[in-house]
Amino acid sequence: MSLPSPFADAASHHPRTAADGAAALSVADAPALSTVAAMSRARPPRHLADLDEAGRAGWLAELGHRPFRARQLSHHYFANLTADPVVMTDLPAGQRAELVAQTMPRLLTLVDERRTDRGATVKSLWRLAGGAAVESVLMDYPDRTTLCVSCQAGCGMGCPFCATGTLGLVRNLSAGEILDQVRIAAAATRDGTLAAGPRRLTNVVFMGMGEPMANYRAVIVAVKGIAAPPPAGFGISARNITVSTCGIVPGIDRLAGEGIPVRLALSLHAPDDHLRDTLVPVNRRYPVGAVLDAAKRYYSATGRRVSIEYALIRDINDQEWRATALGAELRRRGTGWAHVNPIGLNPVPGSRWTASRPDVADAFARRLRAAGIATTVRDTRGADIDGACGQLAAEGSRDHG
Ligand code: SF4
């Protein structure tokens, strides 16, 4: 969803230590994706964050440690946001390094970092165990600080306008790999990485690389780890977590039954099957009507208003008649249960898909509002740093593949 720019002093605006799990490499150090294709599907090492509290205690016992060490380690990881054994002075000095090496192996290595919006947006490219690459984006707003996380390396859904879709699915992330994106961003936010100075990470959105419903188990473990109060988790309210989907109906229903009040974001992008079959190929399996019915069920089960995401693509899906059709589809299922977020597409370089003109976006939103649908036109954060999900990783693939 954006244009490329040179890597500007990557990873140097806010140096991180190896203990943060974020050693800075130059782009040239990154292994070529083509050479790591076989390795990149390798599973990551087991990590404390993959397990719930009981699981952590049991694992520590299996490793021959006192089970209460699990709570001490969890406190460092989730409350202090650190994986550095040096600062874990409540652990026996002779065991610290071994305990951390066994239970908090490094999962993410920082390959590149780009900043824009005057330091209010930071996009990070991470190398995973096995060599696959994922991204996360930290965005500061006046009233909140939001991290967009990836849940898969690549994505198998094949949406043609999406940089991640061009990669195909490389592999699922573990819960620990998702949670480590949050830990590192929360620590950096606390320590003043954003231009506004020290802040608190308040929101997490699963809108980076990958389809959350296609990696459901790890995503739910991660959601619980984000929401649980320390030391079980990071203590970010479930109401401030957004799980997106391109419309996997069984996943939406399963999430509705979890009893966790996260927000659901449905990437709709078209109100009619004819166009959506092309833009979001999974629509052939779960068509618009079925997806909107599931979204409404989610609202009924959780009381959380559903966000309808609509990437406005010039001359493809931005016609006013489509806004009217979308309004009618939503109204047919009731009022007040959905909020539409039209956002101009960040174009993938070389792609024929590009953003709608601002006046067309405004007209689209006006039509929706006239139909009584709550609508907020979103800005495209990171538009000069390849802000679209998957764009850095896709570019890395082109550069090094
Ligand atoms: S838009 Fe989302 S679901 Fe579609 S290919 Fe991209 S990451 Fe996957």
Boltz pocket constraint, residues with backbone or C-beta under 6 A from the ligand:
constraints:
  - pocket:
      binder: B
      contacts: [[A, 154], [A, 155], [A, 156], [A, 157], [A, 158], [A, 159], [A, 162], [A, 163], [A, 164], [A, 165], [A, 166], [A, 208], [A, 209], [A, 210], [A, 211], [A, 246], [A, 279], [A, 389]]
      max_distance: 6.0
